[in-house]
Amino acid sequence: MKNYFLCNDKLMAKYWLQEMIQVFVKMYQYHVQEDKVEEFLDIQEKAGAIYGRYVDFHSIYLNSKTDKTKWIEISRYKDEDDYKKSLKMINEQKEIQSLFKAFQSVLLSQKSEISEEDFLEIQVPSSLQNDPFYY
């Protein structure tokens, strides 16, 4: 697995950490009514179009194999500042507000909580991927 490398040289390790690309990631988990999946995906497509006017991002949606109502949404942004600046403008849009209400209506009523978490995706520079000391 090429995610870690060993380095005794502190300067090299510092350089490597500075050169890493960090992508801001939002992860959401929620439960969608099984008979509302098509409506849910339509809402996400419309919301994505609005987000796309203000910020460069990419989202994927994962549906649990064991619980068909459970969904995870992972959205990647260039950086957290870019995300926060654009979110203010996005939330001012009346259409996004009505889409959020529609989104809430497709959630499973007994599991209507939306969990949200922030992450940093660490991407190793491509120049290090061929380094023999990069494992």
Order of alpha helices (4+ residues) and beta strands (2+ residues): alpha-beta-alpha-beta-beta-alpha-alpha-beta-alpha
